[in-house]
């Protein structure tokens, strides 16, 4: 039977949730293993998944390896032929990455799967928010009997948690104006022993400014993976990012350092803001994985999906994450279908080049501006079209997609800026917030001035403050041609920034 025909048959679905996946220390052929699961409807064969997050290959690009293993002590015949499919799932249950179904004969102890399954950088960096919502990776394996179709669907949910010890504390460095070095020990809550040592010390730079470095050292073999974030705490108690980059330790890197974005002279010049009684306060957040992993099967069922069972252990957990059977998702699909099929549309949005059929009810429910158009004595109320010639086609399509489904495609900087302006105009506040968050998270030295202009234009003080703080913390922007152009065209905004530098 071919892979298309087998899809119509009943199968066994194993869903594996891996929590704190970003703290995985596994590399050079090391893997994370799922709990073992037994498929009763397929001769009680025993299986597990194995995930290799960081394979050390000769190629320049690292890939995640994802494989299925039949256990040595599995019941059933010596050779068992199956079709199987491996995939990664998004938060709403949709498939992010999958391979075509494979037919394979598994002997006991056999391992088969996909070597170069997906690029490591795509899962852990580029599309991290898609693959790892709340630092959780969801993997799925579906198995079909190649020889004889089973009569009942089976479902199994398992969870693996990389245990992370999270430490947060206030580190006060007294007599900062004359300090030479300060040392802080981070101890384990389990036994009180020191596991990471922090060294805070000044060092000379290429200029007359005194740079400040933070060095972290793992002094306990239990530290498999650790991240350190530091924030400067000003005299009002506000946290300010102060490291050029997050410090990371693992099995290979036992000592690492980062440099302050503020020089010692800068802090002393602004002692009223940063130094209380000549003491510098740092907020330290250190997360440490010591190699402990918790795992277990949470639910297994046949003939009835676990989400349909009253009181299911996974029911509450997965409903909150909008699984594929969630009624909210079904509603989204129905609304999206009505939009795509132009079913009973009663208005159109018209740009310079295209018209987009839509429903007044949906537009009015999602936007108070559209609601006013269609209910008050305005020309749009009786017109078949709403002219929005100031928006481009991509922006209108994305805005409509969100209004019908509450989802947006992967944003880029320009599209997010355009969409932010559109949602501000039509008061689609939830989408405006999404765009604002994206712009904050993807702010760079090349885009900071543009964001400042955008925020000021729409009177968004929070977004404006974010752009101002970013520029003030990256003073090299003042030496660029972009800044010169910005000053020429936006004199008032430039003056506000210069005032803030003097005020500091």
C-alpha positions as CSV (number, residue, x, y, z in Angstrom):
1,X,0.0,0.0,0.0
2,X,1.3,3.5,-0.9
3,X,1.7,6.4,1.6
4,X,-1.4,8.2,0.3
5,X,-3.6,5.1,0.7
6,X,-2.3,4.4,4.2
7,X,-3.3,7.9,5.3
8,X,-7.0,6.8,5.2
9,X,-6.4,4.0,7.7
10,X,-6.5,4.3,11.4
11,X,-3.1,4.9,13.1
12,X,-1.4,5.4,16.5
13,X,-0.4,9.0,17.3
14,X,2.3,9.7,19.9
15,X,2.6,13.4,20.9
16,X,5.7,14.3,22.9
17,X,6.1,17.7,24.7
18,X,9.6,18.8,25.6
19,X,9.7,21.6,28.2
20,X,12.7,24.0,28.6
21,X,14.1,22.8,25.3
22,X,16.4,25.8,24.9
23,X,18.4,24.5,27.9
24,X,19.3,21.3,26.2
25,X,23.0,20.7,26.5
26,X,23.0,17.7,24.1
27,X,25.4,17.8,21.2
28,X,28.1,15.8,19.5
29,X,25.7,12.9,19.0
30,X,23.9,13.1,22.3
31,X,20.1,12.8,22.2
32,X,17.0,13.5,24.2
33,X,14.8,10.4,24.4
34,X,11.1,10.2,24.8
35,X,9.4,7.9,27.3
36,X,8.9,4.4,25.9
37,X,5.4,3.7,24.5
38,X,3.7,0.5,23.6
39,X,1.2,0.2,20.7
40,X,-1.3,-2.4,21.8
41,X,-3.1,-2.4,18.4
42,X,0.2,-3.3,16.6
43,X,1.3,-6.5,18.3
44,X,2.2,-4.7,21.5
45,X,5.3,-3.4,19.9
46,X,7.4,-1.0,22.0
47,X,8.9,2.3,20.7
48,X,10.5,5.6,21.6
49,X,11.5,8.8,19.8
50,X,15.1,10.2,19.9
51,X,15.9,13.8,19.2
52,X,19.4,15.0,18.5
53,X,19.3,18.8,18.9
54,X,22.9,19.5,17.8
55,X,24.6,17.1,15.6
56,X,28.3,17.7,15.1
57,X,28.6,17.0,11.4
58,X,31.4,17.9,8.9
59,X,28.9,20.2,7.0
60,X,28.8,23.9,7.8
61,X,25.1,23.8,8.7
62,X,24.0,22.0,11.9
63,X,20.8,19.9,11.6
64,X,18.4,18.4,14.1
65,X,18.2,14.6,13.8
66,X,14.8,13.0,14.6
67,X,14.4,9.2,14.6
68,X,12.1,6.4,15.7
69,X,13.4,3.4,17.6
70,X,11.9,0.0,18.2
71,X,13.1,-1.2,21.6
72,X,15.1,-4.4,21.9
73,X,12.6,-5.9,24.4
74,X,9.6,-5.1,22.2
75,X,7.0,-7.8,21.8
76,X,5.7,-8.8,18.4
77,X,7.4,-10.4,15.4
78,X,11.1,-10.1,14.8
79,X,10.5,-7.8,11.9
80,X,7.5,-5.4,11.9
81,X,6.7,-3.3,8.9
82,X,5.1,0.1,9.4
83,X,4.5,3.5,7.7
84,X,5.5,6.3,10.0
85,X,5.6,10.1,9.9
86,X,7.5,12.5,12.2
87,X,6.6,16.2,12.6
88,X,7.0,19.3,14.8
89,X,3.8,21.0,15.8
90,X,2.9,24.7,16.4
91,X,1.1,25.9,19.5
92,X,-2.3,25.6,17.8
93,X,-1.6,22.0,16.7
94,X,-0.8,22.8,13.1
95,X,2.3,21.1,11.5
96,X,5.4,23.2,11.2
97,X,7.8,20.6,9.8
98,X,7.2,17.1,8.5
99,X,8.5,14.5,6.2
100,X,6.6,12.3,3.8
101,X,5.5,9.0,5.3
102,X,8.2,6.4,5.2
103,X,7.7,2.6,4.9
104,X,10.2,0.7,6.9
105,X,10.7,-2.8,8.3
106,X,11.8,-2.5,11.9
107,X,13.7,-5.3,13.6
108,X,14.0,-5.2,17.4
109,X,16.6,-2.5,18.2
110,X,16.4,-0.8,14.8
111,X,16.5,3.0,14.5
112,X,15.2,4.8,11.5
113,X,14.3,8.4,10.8
114,X,15.6,11.6,9.3
115,X,19.2,12.8,9.6
116,X,19.0,16.3,8.3
117,X,15.5,16.8,9.5
118,X,15.5,20.6,10.0
119,X,18.2,23.2,10.4
120,X,19.1,23.8,14.1
121,X,19.2,27.5,13.6
122,X,15.6,27.6,12.3
123,X,14.2,25.9,15.4
124,X,16.4,27.6,18.0
125,X,16.8,31.1,16.5
126,X,15.1,32.1,13.3
127,X,11.6,30.7,14.0
128,X,12.0,30.1,17.7
129,X,8.6,31.7,18.6
130,X,6.9,29.3,16.2
131,X,8.7,26.1,17.2
132,X,9.2,26.9,20.9
133,X,6.3,28.9,22.3
134,X,7.0,29.3,26.0
135,X,10.2,27.2,25.5
136,X,8.2,24.1,24.7
137,X,8.9,21.9,21.6
138,X,6.1,19.6,20.5
139,X,7.0,16.6,18.4
140,X,4.6,14.0,17.0
141,X,5.0,10.5,15.5
142,X,2.2,8.7,13.7
143,X,2.4,5.0,13.0
144,X,0.4,2.9,10.5
145,X,0.5,-0.9,10.2
146,X,1.8,-1.6,6.6
147,X,0.4,-5.1,6.4
148,X,-2.9,-5.1,8.2
149,X,-5.0,-2.1,9.0
150,X,-6.0,-1.6,12.6
151,X,-9.6,-1.0,13.7
152,X,-9.0,1.7,16.3
153,X,-7.1,4.9,16.4
154,X,-4.7,5.2,19.4
155,X,-3.3,8.3,21.1
156,X,-0.5,8.7,23.6
157,X,0.7,12.0,25.2
158,X,4.1,12.1,27.0
159,X,6.1,14.9,28.6
160,X,9.8,15.5,29.1
161,X,11.0,18.3,31.2
162,X,14.6,19.5,31.4
163,X,14.8,20.7,35.0
164,X,16.1,24.2,35.2
165,X,17.1,25.9,38.5
166,X,16.3,29.6,38.3
167,X,18.2,32.0,40.5
168,X,17.5,35.7,40.7
169,X,19.0,38.1,43.2
170,X,20.2,41.6,43.8
171,X,24.0,42.1,43.7
172,X,25.1,45.3,45.4
173,X,28.7,46.6,44.6
174,X,29.6,49.1,47.3
175,X,32.1,51.9,47.0
176,X,31.8,51.7,43.2
177,X,33.8,54.8,42.5
178,X,36.9,53.1,43.9
179,X,36.2,49.4,43.4
180,X,38.7,47.1,41.7
181,X,37.0,43.8,41.7
182,X,33.8,42.1,43.1
183,X,33.0,38.4,43.3
184,X,29.7,36.7,43.7
185,X,28.9,33.1,44.2
186,X,25.7,31.5,43.0
187,X,24.8,28.5,45.1
188,X,22.6,25.5,44.4
189,X,19.3,25.5,46.3
190,X,19.6,21.7,46.7
191,X,22.9,21.5,48.7
192,X,24.1,25.1,49.1
193,X,27.3,24.5,47.2
194,X,28.7,27.1,44.8
195,X,28.0,26.2,41.2
196,X,28.7,29.4,39.3
197,X,31.1,32.3,40.2
198,X,30.7,35.8,38.9
199,X,33.6,38.2,38.6
200,X,32.9,41.9,38.1
201,X,35.9,44.0,37.1
202,X,37.0,47.0,35.1
203,X,39.3,46.9,32.2
204,X,41.0,49.4,30.0
205,X,39.6,50.1,26.5
206,X,41.0,51.7,23.3
207,X,39.7,55.0,24.5
208,X,40.0,56.8,27.9
209,X,36.9,55.1,29.1
210,X,37.0,52.3,31.6
211,X,35.0,49.3,30.4
212,X,33.3,46.9,32.8
213,X,33.3,43.2,32.3
214,X,31.4,40.3,33.9
215,X,32.9,36.9,33.8
216,X,31.0,33.8,34.7
217,X,32.7,30.5,35.6
218,X,31.1,27.1,36.2
219,X,32.8,25.5,39.1
220,X,30.7,22.4,39.4
221,X,30.6,19.5,37.0
222,X,26.8,19.4,37.4
223,X,26.4,22.6,35.2
224,X,25.4,21.3,31.8
225,X,23.9,24.5,30.5
226,X,23.5,27.9,32.0
227,X,22.5,31.4,31.0
228,X,23.2,34.6,32.8
229,X,21.4,37.9,32.3
230,X,22.3,41.1,34.2
231,X,20.3,44.3,34.6
232,X,21.4,47.6,36.0
233,X,18.9,48.8,38.7
234,X,18.6,52.5,38.9
235,X,17.8,54.5,42.0
236,X,14.0,54.3,41.2
237,X,14.2,50.5,41.1
238,X,13.9,50.3,37.3
239,X,15.7,47.5,35.4
240,X,18.0,48.5,32.5
241,X,19.7,46.1,30.2
242,X,23.4,46.5,30.6
243,X,25.2,43.6,28.9
244,X,26.2,43.5,25.3
245,X,25.0,39.9,25.1
246,X,23.7,37.1,27.3
247,X,26.4,34.9,28.9
248,X,26.1,31.2,28.2
249,X,28.0,28.2,29.7
250,X,27.8,24.6,28.7
251,X,29.8,21.3,28.8
252,X,32.5,22.8,26.5
253,X,32.4,26.5,27.6
254,X,33.1,26.6,31.3
255,X,34.0,30.3,31.4
256,X,32.5,33.2,29.4
257,X,32.2,36.9,29.7
258,X,30.4,40.0,28.5
259,X,30.9,43.7,28.6
260,X,28.7,46.5,30.0
261,X,27.1,48.9,27.6
262,X,27.9,51.6,30.2
263,X,31.4,52.7,31.0
264,X,32.5,53.3,34.6
265,X,32.8,57.0,33.8
266,X,29.3,57.1,32.4
267,X,27.9,55.6,35.6
268,X,29.8,58.1,37.7
269,X,28.7,61.0,35.6
270,X,25.1,59.9,36.2
271,X,25.5,58.8,39.8
272,X,22.2,60.4,40.9
273,X,20.4,58.0,38.6
274,X,22.6,54.9,38.9
275,X,24.4,55.0,42.2
276,X,22.7,55.2,45.6
277,X,25.3,56.0,48.3
278,X,28.1,55.1,45.8
279,X,26.6,51.6,45.4
280,X,25.9,49.9,42.1
281,X,23.0,47.5,42.1
282,X,22.7,44.7,39.6
283,X,19.7,42.4,39.1
284,X,21.1,38.9,38.3
285,X,19.1,36.2,36.6
286,X,20.9,32.9,36.3
287,X,19.2,29.7,35.0
288,X,21.1,26.4,35.3
289,X,20.4,23.0,33.9
290,X,22.3,20.3,35.9
291,X,21.4,17.3,33.8
292,X,18.2,16.3,35.5
293,X,15.3,15.2,33.2
294,X,11.8,14.3,34.3
295,X,9.6,12.3,32.0
296,X,6.4,10.3,31.9
297,X,3.4,9.1,29.9
298,X,0.4,11.3,30.8
299,X,-2.4,9.8,28.8
300,X,-3.0,6.9,26.5
301,X,-6.3,6.0,24.9
302,X,-7.9,4.0,22.0
303,X,-10.9,4.8,20.0
304,X,-11.5,8.2,21.6
305,X,-9.1,11.2,21.4
306,X,-8.0,12.1,24.9
307,X,-9.4,15.6,24.5
308,X,-12.8,14.1,24.3
309,X,-12.5,12.4,27.7
310,X,-13.9,14.1,30.7
311,X,-11.2,14.7,33.3
312,X,-8.3,13.9,31.0
313,X,-4.9,14.9,32.4
314,X,-3.9,16.4,29.1
315,X,-7.3,18.0,28.4
316,X,-6.8,21.1,30.5
317,X,-3.2,21.5,29.5
318,X,-3.7,21.2,25.7
319,X,-6.9,23.1,25.6
320,X,-5.1,26.1,27.0
321,X,-2.6,25.7,24.1
322,X,-5.4,25.6,21.4
323,X,-4.9,22.1,20.0
324,X,-6.1,21.2,16.6
325,X,-9.4,19.9,18.0
326,X,-10.0,23.1,20.0
327,X,-13.4,24.7,19.2
328,X,-11.7,28.0,18.8
329,X,-9.6,26.6,16.0
330,X,-12.7,25.2,14.3
331,X,-14.4,28.6,14.6
332,X,-11.3,30.2,13.0
333,X,-11.4,27.7,10.1
334,X,-15.1,28.4,9.5
335,X,-14.6,32.2,9.4
336,X,-11.5,31.9,7.2
337,X,-13.5,29.7,4.8
338,X,-16.3,32.2,4.6
339,X,-13.7,34.9,3.8
340,X,-11.8,32.9,1.2
341,X,-15.0,31.7,-0.5
342,X,-16.6,35.2,-0.5
343,X,-19.6,33.6,1.1
344,X,-22.4,36.2,1.6
345,X,-20.0,39.1,1.6
346,X,-21.8,42.5,1.8
347,X,-19.0,45.0,1.4
348,X,-15.6,45.5,-0.2
349,X,-12.3,47.1,0.8
350,X,-10.9,48.9,-2.2
351,X,-7.2,49.9,-2.6
352,X,-5.6,51.6,-5.5
353,X,-5.2,48.3,-7.4
354,X,-7.6,45.7,-5.9
355,X,-10.9,45.1,-4.1
356,X,-11.3,42.7,-1.2
357,X,-14.8,41.2,-0.5
358,X,-15.6,41.2,3.3
359,X,-18.4,41.1,5.8
360,X,-19.6,44.2,7.6
361,X,-20.4,42.2,10.7
362,X,-16.9,40.9,11.0
363,X,-15.2,44.2,10.2
364,X,-17.5,46.0,12.7
365,X,-16.9,43.4,15.4
366,X,-13.1,43.6,15.1
367,X,-12.7,47.4,14.6
368,X,-14.7,50.2,16.3
369,X,-13.8,52.4,13.3
370,X,-15.4,50.1,10.8
371,X,-18.3,49.7,13.2
372,X,-18.9,53.4,13.2
373,X,-18.7,53.5,9.4
374,X,-21.5,50.9,9.1
375,X,-23.8,52.0,11.9
376,X,-23.6,55.8,11.9
377,X,-24.9,58.1,9.2
378,X,-21.7,57.8,7.0
379,X,-21.4,57.2,3.3
380,X,-19.9,53.7,3.9
381,X,-23.1,52.6,5.5
382,X,-25.0,52.5,2.2
383,X,-22.0,52.0,-0.1
384,X,-20.8,48.8,-1.5
385,X,-17.1,49.8,-1.0
386,X,-14.8,51.3,1.6
387,X,-11.9,53.1,0.0
388,X,-8.6,52.6,1.7
389,X,-6.2,53.7,-0.9
390,X,-3.6,54.7,1.7
391,X,-2.9,51.0,2.4
392,X,-1.0,48.6,0.1
393,X,-2.4,45.2,-0.9
394,X,-0.2,43.1,1.4
395,X,-1.2,45.1,4.4
396,X,-4.9,44.8,3.6
397,X,-4.6,41.1,3.1
398,X,-2.8,40.5,6.4
399,X,-5.2,42.8,8.3
400,X,-8.2,40.9,6.9
401,X,-6.5,37.5,7.7
402,X,-6.1,38.6,11.3
403,X,-9.7,40.0,11.6
404,X,-11.1,36.7,10.5
405,X,-8.7,34.2,12.1
406,X,-6.7,36.1,14.8
407,X,-3.5,34.9,13.1
408,X,-0.8,36.7,11.2
409,X,2.0,35.3,9.0
410,X,5.6,35.7,9.8
411,X,6.3,39.4,10.0
412,X,9.1,41.3,8.5
413,X,10.2,44.8,9.5
414,X,8.6,46.8,6.7
415,X,5.3,44.8,6.8
416,X,5.1,45.1,10.6
417,X,5.5,48.9,10.3
418,X,2.8,49.2,7.6
419,X,0.5,46.9,9.6
420,X,1.1,48.9,12.8
421,X,0.0,52.1,11.1
422,X,-3.1,50.4,9.6
423,X,-4.2,48.8,12.9
424,X,-3.7,52.1,14.7
425,X,-5.9,53.8,12.1
426,X,-8.7,51.2,12.5
427,X,-8.1,50.6,16.2
428,X,-7.5,46.9,15.9
429,X,-5.6,47.0,19.2
430,X,-4.7,43.4,19.6
431,X,-2.9,43.3,16.2
432,X,-1.4,46.7,16.9
433,X,0.1,45.2,20.1
434,X,1.5,42.2,18.2
435,X,3.2,44.5,15.7
436,X,4.6,46.7,18.4
437,X,6.0,43.7,20.2
438,X,7.6,42.5,17.0
439,X,9.2,45.9,16.3
440,X,10.6,46.1,19.9
441,X,12.0,42.6,19.7
442,X,13.7,43.2,16.3
443,X,15.0,46.7,16.9
444,X,18.5,47.3,15.4
445,X,20.8,50.3,15.0
446,X,19.7,50.6,11.4
447,X,16.0,50.7,12.3
448,X,15.9,52.6,15.7
449,X,15.4,56.1,14.1
450,X,12.6,54.8,11.9
451,X,10.9,53.3,14.9
452,X,11.2,56.6,16.7
453,X,9.5,58.4,13.9
454,X,6.8,55.8,13.6
455,X,6.1,55.8,17.4
456,X,6.0,59.6,17.5
457,X,3.6,59.8,14.5
458,X,1.1,57.5,16.2
459,X,1.7,59.1,19.7
460,X,2.7,55.7,21.2
461,X,4.7,56.8,24.2
462,X,5.8,53.3,25.2
463,X,7.1,52.5,21.8
464,X,8.8,55.9,21.5
465,X,10.5,55.4,24.9
466,X,11.8,52.0,23.8
467,X,13.3,53.5,20.6
468,X,14.8,56.4,22.6
469,X,16.4,54.1,25.2
470,X,17.8,51.9,22.5
471,X,19.5,54.9,20.8
472,X,20.8,56.2,24.1
473,X,22.3,52.8,24.9
474,X,23.9,52.6,21.4
475,X,25.5,56.0,21.0
476,X,27.4,54.8,17.9
477,X,24.2,55.6,16.0
478,X,25.0,59.3,16.4
479,X,28.0,58.8,14.2
480,X,26.1,57.4,11.2
481,X,24.8,59.1,8.1
482,X,21.3,57.9,9.0
483,X,21.4,60.0,12.1
484,X,22.5,63.1,10.2
485,X,19.6,62.6,7.8
486,X,17.3,62.0,10.8
487,X,18.4,65.3,12.5
488,X,17.8,67.2,9.2
489,X,14.3,65.9,8.8
490,X,13.2,65.4,12.4
491,X,14.7,68.3,14.3
492,X,12.3,68.2,17.3
493,X,12.7,64.4,17.9
494,X,16.5,64.8,17.6
495,X,16.4,67.7,20.1
496,X,14.3,65.6,22.6
497,X,17.0,62.9,22.4
498,X,19.8,65.3,23.0
499,X,17.9,66.8,25.9
500,X,17.7,63.3,27.4
501,X,21.5,62.8,27.1
502,X,22.0,66.1,28.9
503,X,19.5,65.2,31.5
504,X,21.3,62.0,32.3
